[in-house]
Amino acid sequence: MQHLIRRATDDDATALMKLRIEAEEWLAAEGIDQWRSPGFRDRALEKWRADIAAGRTYVVEDGGGVAGTVTLAQPDTDFWAPQDGLDSAVYIAKLISSRATRGAHLGGRIIDWAASVARRDGRPLVRLDCDRANCRLQSYYLREGFTHVRTECPNHRLSGWMGQRPADIVQHPDLLLVEA
């Protein structure tokens, strides 16, 4: 099945929250306590709306609706510092793929697309951070070509495992997303 990627619009906010809730429930069923703090959904929706308005959030469609999302974020300065070369990377945030796409490598394909944006913008790296207690997610990113840079542990954040990969890596060359 072909997947198309496009900029999100305000009309996508409900579908994005459905994806997030599906991911929350799956994580909880797997024994991973992530994204479940009280009020977190409201804050997440607020941030998504701001990122949509700024043109940073994208959705992946599969013909039946929204199958995934990613935000190309600003560098998170709770983790990344000027000495990291903040302008040298595209920063991935809020990467979620529907459980219905399992086996289609949609998450990795979204990462490959973000790497193509980095290459187009002359940035040599793709970076992200994730929950520092979610070892399964960290392993996933390592399999997708990321290397662990370091882990930061600010008291007010659960995230902090930081990874990056060269933008010229394409893990799924036969499954590239098509821009709508």
Disulfide bonds with the S-S distance in Angstrom:
none
